[in-house]
Amino acid sequence: MVADPEMLKVILVKECYSTFTNRRIFAKDIFGPLKDGLTLVEDDRWKRIRSTISPSFTSGRLKQVFPIVERYADRLVKTLDTEKPDQSVDVKQFVGPYSLDVMTSASFSIDADTTVNPDAPLSVQLRNLLKFKIWPFFVIMALPFTQHLFRLIGISVLNKTSVDYFYNLVKRVQHDHKEDKSGHSDFLQLMIESEIQESDIKDVEPSKGMTDPEILSQAFLFIFGGYDTTSTTLTYILYNLALNPDAQQTLQQKIDVHFSKYSPVSYEDLVNLEYLDNVISESMRLLPTAPLIDRVCKKTFQINGLTIPEGTAVGVPLSNLHRDPRFWTSPELFKPERFSKDHGEDIHPYAYMPFGLGPRNCVGMRFAVMVMKMVLVRLLQDHNVETCKDTVVPLEFNSIFQPKEPIKLTFSRREL
């Protein structure tokens, strides 16, 4: 475990390509179609897939999908007054369909509309998919050879029925995209346009392009990874705002000045709402969605008088780093102002990394932030978010860093 910023600069940035390129991979074969996803692939193959996907998240591409994000944010807010006025709400279940609708529409041009129909097959299968089987990990840790046995007999940590459902869905959409020559502006279309044959990478790894199985894996990862991380982060942000009504009120005042009520929100205006960025940053400091990241040392490496042997997994404990009093004043307090450009703290660039850091950081970071900012603006324009008798304070987490109890809050109409 490393929590020294200067060492982290070397590990995550300077030596990323040469020595600390890959994440720790444990029993890769039991992840099914995710095994070819960007988060698990290694070395030159990772660089090729990363360089192919990165153009999906440029400002120009994000502007293209922005109307989709705004439309689903409006749909979500409408459900509050019709279905959940002043009721205790399981926040992740509430924002989850919004996250799923945005991911499927921006990625594949599918209007799933699970916000209005939460029991739609897509939503049900995704919930099943997120129920990991933990026991294969423990068996493999005790008996490493069993991972090969699990691969042969088809045991996976993911629900096979749900995996097949999503895999077939993505294949069908991919086929429709190839047949429809009118063109699409979603993420899948960009990947299809970069398709290469497996024979093209037999001898020399090309700089860009993805094979058909790799395209399917990235598409699967967009749904699987994007949905859960975005909805979890949104849940934590709303929880922190409910616990800190002064910060919530300040944010609402900024929103009221910045945006006209019931008017369309422009991409540029959303990007320029600094205090909303501060709130998101401070919430992700206190409650990072991924409390631990890691890299594997590919060759024996000397740093600060220490020797890191080849094959060693180097962990970065974000939950500790983000609350380290060496780098943060009053680290247990929720203070969005600490991220202010003019009056904030002098934040060490290697003591804060909610999306990771360096070349292997989260490729969809800008898209995720846009999705969260849009729905927060629409929610807080009309509603206050508050704690209730069902709200657990402080949060308690289980062994896989998930809240032991659902986060429950209430949304009440603002008196304007």
Beta strands, then each sheet from edge to edge (+ up, - down):
strand 1: 88-90
strand 2: 292-296
strand 3: 301-303
strand 4: 306-308
strand 5: 313-317
strand 6: 383-386
strand 7: 408-413
sheet 1: 1+ 7- 6+
sheet 2: 2+ 5-
sheet 3: 3+ 4-
end
